[in-house]
Amino acid sequence: MTGKISTGKWVRLACQRQLDDLERFRGKNSPYRFNPKLTDKQGRSFQPADNLGAFVERLPHVKGPLAGQPILLEPWQVFILSTVFGWVKSDGKRRFRRAYVEVPRGSGKSALSSAVALYMLAADGEGGAEVYSLATTRDQARKSYYAFRVKCLDDFSTNGFTGTPTPLDQPLANTASGVYQLHVFYGTNGGAPSLGYPSRTIYKPVAGTVVAAKNGVTISSGLSVDTTTGLITITPAPLITDAITAGCQFDIPCRFNSKIEVTAVDISLRDCHSFDLIERLNP
């Protein structure tokens, strides 16, 4: 409230409310408490705001330049999450049942909402929890439920399942001028079946592992990779008669295909027992 950060009316009021509430709601007889030590159903103590923050920061980014790196909450995100989840009633139930968050495009709304949805689905201690996402279009609403990346430990490379990728591993098909889709073909050490070799379209290559060649010569410049689609772009565009090959490590896009039963083992550890995953063929 010092005026060092320029912001709007409603943000200032939210911050002032937080300061006023911290001053007003004190002592054991207060109707609300902020981030107190609570006890879960297994008798283990935890603090609600800290618990959520620790959960979110153990999740990775799944797309963009930060893909694979753990989420690091910004101060404004910590303020929102700690306010909504940190304030509880005397019985331990949350004070706030609704929250309205409005931030500019590109501020990480989908990543943050996805993390909160996952927490409330699997780590909030509510049996049979359900989470819904609403938006103006179906595609926008489903962003929080896109498939996540899974590394299959016996099939994650274009070179013999687990080998180091090389630029000559797999032939690529041209999808547009200079644009190629990563694939991996199976069983190529034997005769080709009548329907051709089984293959997998690689939608989620691991960043930094893609190598490619043109007519058997490694491409050292002008190669860009979209790690969210598996499309590579070569500049300048090769001729249609050029043979393009590539290799990489890859993850498999999956989604949950069964209910998740979660048991609290420790304040920062949950046991998910066993659950089914299914591969998304068109993520």
C-alpha positions in Angstrom: 0.0 0.0 0.0 3.0 2.2 -0.3 2.3 3.2 -3.9 5.5 1.6 -5.3 3.6 -0.7 -7.6 1.0 0.8 -10.0 -2.3 -1.1 -9.9 -6.1 -0.7 -10.1 -8.7 0.0 -7.6 -9.9 -3.5 -6.9 -6.3 -4.9 -6.5 -5.6 -2.1 -3.9 -8.8 -2.9 -2.1 -8.0 -6.7 -2.0 -4.6 -5.9 -0.6 -6.0 -3.5 2.0 -8.6 -6.1 3.0 -5.9 -8.7 3.6 -4.0 -6.3 5.8 -7.1 -5.3 7.7 -8.1 -8.9 8.2 -4.7 -9.9 9.5 -5.0 -7.2 12.1 -8.7 -7.8 12.9 -8.8 -11.6 13.1 -6.5 -12.6 15.8 -6.7 -14.9 18.8 -8.3 -18.3 19.4 -11.8 -16.8 19.5 -11.6 -15.2 16.1 -14.1 -16.6 13.5 -11.3 -16.8 10.9 -7.6 -17.7 11.0 -4.9 -17.3 8.4 -2.8 -20.3 7.4 -3.0 -22.0 10.8 -1.8 -25.5 11.5 -4.5 -27.9 10.8 -4.8 -31.7 11.1 -5.8 -34.0 8.2 -7.8 -37.2 8.4 -4.6 -39.2 9.1 -3.7 -37.0 12.0 -0.9 -35.1 10.3 -0.5 -31.4 10.6 -0.3 -29.0 7.7 -0.8 -25.3 6.9 -3.3 -24.8 4.0 -1.6 -22.0 2.1 1.8 -23.5 2.5 0.5 -26.9 1.5 -1.0 -25.6 -1.8 2.1 -23.5 -2.6 4.4 -26.5 -2.1 2.2 -28.7 -4.3 2.1 -26.2 -7.2 5.8 -25.6 -7.2 6.4 -29.4 -7.5 4.6 -29.3 -10.8 6.5 -28.7 -14.1 5.6 -26.4 -17.0 4.4 -28.5 -19.8 4.7 -26.2 -22.8 6.6 -23.2 -24.1 10.3 -22.3 -23.4 9.9 -23.3 -19.7 8.6 -26.8 -20.5 10.0 -29.3 -18.0 11.1 -26.7 -15.5 9.2 -26.5 -12.2 6.6 -23.9 -11.7 7.9 -20.9 -9.6 5.0 -18.9 -8.3 5.2 -15.1 -8.7 4.4 -12.9 -5.7 1.0 -11.9 -7.1 0.1 -15.6 -7.6 1.2 -16.4 -4.0 -1.0 -13.5 -2.8 -4.1 -14.9 -4.6 -3.6 -18.5 -3.6 -2.7 -17.8 0.0 -5.7 -15.5 0.4 -8.2 -17.9 -1.1 -6.8 -21.1 0.5 -5.1 -19.7 3.6 -8.1 -18.1 5.4 -10.2 -20.8 7.2 -13.0 -20.9 9.7 -12.7 -22.2 13.2 -13.7 -25.7 11.9 -10.9 -25.7 9.4 -13.2 -25.1 6.3 -12.2 -22.4 3.9 -13.5 -18.9 4.5 -13.8 -18.1 0.8 -16.0 -20.1 -1.6 -15.6 -18.0 -4.7 -12.7 -16.1 -6.2 -12.5 -13.8 -9.2 -9.1 -13.5 -10.8 -8.5 -11.2 -13.9 -5.1 -10.8 -15.4 -3.7 -10.0 -18.9 -3.3 -12.5 -21.6 -0.1 -14.5 -21.3 0.2 -14.2 -17.5 -0.1 -17.9 -16.9 -3.7 -18.2 -16.1 -4.1 -21.7 -17.6 -1.0 -23.0 -15.9 -2.1 -21.6 -12.5 -5.7 -22.8 -12.8 -4.6 -26.2 -14.0 -2.3 -26.6 -10.9 -5.1 -25.5 -8.6 -7.6 -27.9 -10.3 -5.1 -30.8 -9.9 -4.6 -29.9 -6.3 -8.3 -29.8 -5.6 -8.9 -33.0 -7.5 -6.2 -35.2 -6.0 -4.6 -33.5 -2.9 -7.3 -31.5 -1.1 -8.5 -34.4 1.0 -12.0 -34.5 -0.5 -13.2 -37.9 -1.6 -14.7 -38.1 -5.1 -13.7 -34.5 -5.8 -14.8 -33.1 -9.2 -13.4 -30.1 -11.0 -15.0 -28.3 -13.9 -13.7 -25.7 -16.4 -15.9 -23.2 -18.2 -15.0 -20.9 -21.1 -16.6 -19.2 -24.1 -15.4 -22.1 -26.3 -14.8 -25.8 -25.8 -11.2 -25.6 -26.9 -10.5 -22.8 -24.4 -12.1 -24.7 -21.6 -10.2 -27.9 -22.2 -6.8 -26.2 -22.0 -6.6 -27.0 -18.3 -7.2 -30.6 -19.2 -4.8 -31.2 -22.0 -2.8 -34.3 -22.0 0.4 -34.4 -19.9 3.7 -35.8 -20.9 4.9 -39.2 -19.8 8.3 -40.8 -20.4 8.0 -44.5 -21.3 11.2 -45.9 -19.9 11.5 -48.6 -22.6 10.4 -46.5 -25.6 11.5 -42.9 -25.5 14.0 -42.6 -28.4 13.8 -42.8 -32.2 17.0 -44.8 -32.1 16.2 -48.4 -30.9 13.7 -47.4 -28.2 16.3 -46.1 -25.7 19.4 -45.2 -27.7 21.0 -41.8 -28.3 19.1 -40.1 -31.1 21.0 -39.5 -34.4 20.1 -37.3 -37.4 19.6 -40.4 -39.5 17.1 -42.2 -37.3 13.8 -41.7 -39.0 12.6 -40.4 -42.4 10.2 -37.4 -42.2 7.3 -36.5 -44.4 6.8 -32.9 -45.6 3.6 -31.2 -44.2 4.2 -27.7 -45.6 7.1 -25.8 -47.2 10.1 -26.5 -44.9 7.9 -28.0 -42.2 8.1 -31.7 -41.2 6.4 -33.9 -38.6 8.5 -36.1 -36.3 7.7 -39.8 -36.4 9.1 -43.1 -35.2 8.6 -46.3 -37.2 8.7 -49.7 -35.5 9.8 -53.1 -36.8 12.0 -51.7 -39.6 14.7 -54.3 -39.0 12.3 -56.9 -40.7 10.3 -57.0 -43.8 7.6 -54.4 -44.3 4.0 -55.6 -43.6 1.5 -55.1 -46.4 0.0 -52.1 -44.6 3.5 -50.6 -43.9 5.5 -50.3 -40.7 3.6 -49.4 -37.5 4.5 -45.8 -36.5 3.9 -43.2 -33.8 3.5 -39.5 -34.5 5.8 -37.7 -32.1 3.9 -34.7 -30.7 6.1 -34.1 -27.6 9.8 -34.2 -28.4 12.1 -33.5 -25.5 13.6 -30.1 -25.8 17.3 -30.0 -26.9 17.3 -33.6 -28.2 16.1 -33.1 -31.8 18.8 -33.6 -34.5 18.1 -33.6 -38.2 19.8 -34.2 -41.5 19.3 -33.3 -45.2 20.4 -35.9 -47.7 22.5 -37.5 -45.0 24.3 -34.3 -43.8 23.5 -33.0 -40.3 21.6 -29.7 -40.3 23.6 -27.4 -38.1 21.6 -24.1 -38.5 18.2 -23.0 -39.6 16.4 -25.8 -37.6 13.6 -24.9 -35.2 11.5 -27.3 -33.2 8.0 -26.9 -31.7 8.1 -29.2 -28.6 4.3 -29.0 -28.2 3.4 -30.3 -31.7 6.5 -32.2 -32.9 6.8 -30.1 -36.0 10.3 -29.0 -37.1 10.9 -26.1 -39.5 14.0 -26.0 -41.7 15.1 -22.6 -43.2 15.6 -22.2 -46.1 13.1 -24.8 -47.1 14.6 -28.0 -48.6 13.6 -29.1 -52.1 10.8 -31.6 -52.4 13.4 -34.1 -53.6 15.6 -33.7 -50.6 15.6 -36.6 -48.1 15.0 -35.3 -44.5 15.6 -37.5 -41.5 15.6 -36.8 -37.8 16.0 -38.3 -34.4 15.0 -37.3 -30.9 13.9 -38.4 -27.5 10.1 -38.0 -26.9 7.4 -38.1 -24.3 4.0 -39.6 -24.8 0.9 -37.4 -24.3 -1.4 -39.2 -21.8 -4.5 -38.6 -19.7 -5.9 -40.3 -16.6 -8.3 -43.1 -17.5 -9.4 -44.1 -14.0 -10.2 -42.5 -10.6 -7.3 -41.5 -8.4 -7.4 -42.6 -4.8 -5.1 -40.4 -2.8 -3.8 -41.1 0.7 -1.8 -38.5 2.7 1.5 -40.1 3.8 3.1 -36.9 5.0 2.4 -33.1 4.9 4.3 -32.9 1.6 3.7 -36.5 0.3 0.7 -38.2 -1.1 0.3 -41.8 -2.2 -1.8 -42.2 -5.4 -1.7 -46.0 -5.3 -2.3 -47.3 -8.8 -4.2 -45.7 -11.7 -4.7 -46.1 -15.4 -3.2 -43.9 -18.1 -4.3 -43.8 -21.8 -2.3 -42.3 -24.7 -3.8 -39.3 -26.5 -3.4 -40.0 -30.2 -4.5 -36.5 -31.2 -3.5 -34.2 -28.3 
